[in-house]
Amino acid sequence: MSNVTVVDHPLIQHKLTIMRNKETSTAGFRRLLREIAHLLCYEVTRDLELEQATIETPIQEMQAPTLKGKKLVFASILRAGNGLLEGMLDLVPAARVAHIGIYRDHETLQPVEYYFKAPSSLDDRLIIVVDPMLATANSAIAAVDRLKRRGANNLRFLCLLAAPEGVEKFTAAHPDVPVFTAAIDDHLNEKGYIVPGLGDAGDRMYGTK
Ligand code: URA
């Protein structure tokens, strides 16, 4: 899969294993997701362009690299996306944030949008859409569709775990959007859960059921 990067750093894999374990606490799950978000953020922003700025150190003036272009946008698919979002904002605190409320109807597994709020200008910004689980890909496809309708033209999708079915469907729908994930699991089950997965990311993050 050409447009998919599996970020298989040993620290990410180790932390992901603890997250998968059903005995891991809510607090532990949330903390680990934030930590993995730091490591994934590092990778998904690796090729950002830099420009030189003139600054003064306490010793002398110098030309120093700084991020080029408009501020990044992180687009979180609610609610589980917020777990990744927090870690991303730790690393890029000046990023703008979009929130997209989409839930999957448990019967049809189809996405239903209930909230959308994004910065007014999305064109010419890099937009990183975050959701821990790329399962059926219905929500991810709908979120990217929505952002493109609002002018987004430079997007990436970042998740923690993906199902092969989700990756295939997403990349077919949005071949221009690179996908970054920490792992691609075995398959999706009939209820739309990733197997072996980690369960419902939102429930595990917030202690709901
Ligand atoms: N969403 C989740 O939280 N978990 C899955 O396994 C699939 C979708």
Residues whose N, C-alpha, C, O or C-beta is under 5 A from the ligand:
A	BS01	URA	M133 A135 G192 Y193 I194 G197 G199 D200 A201 G202
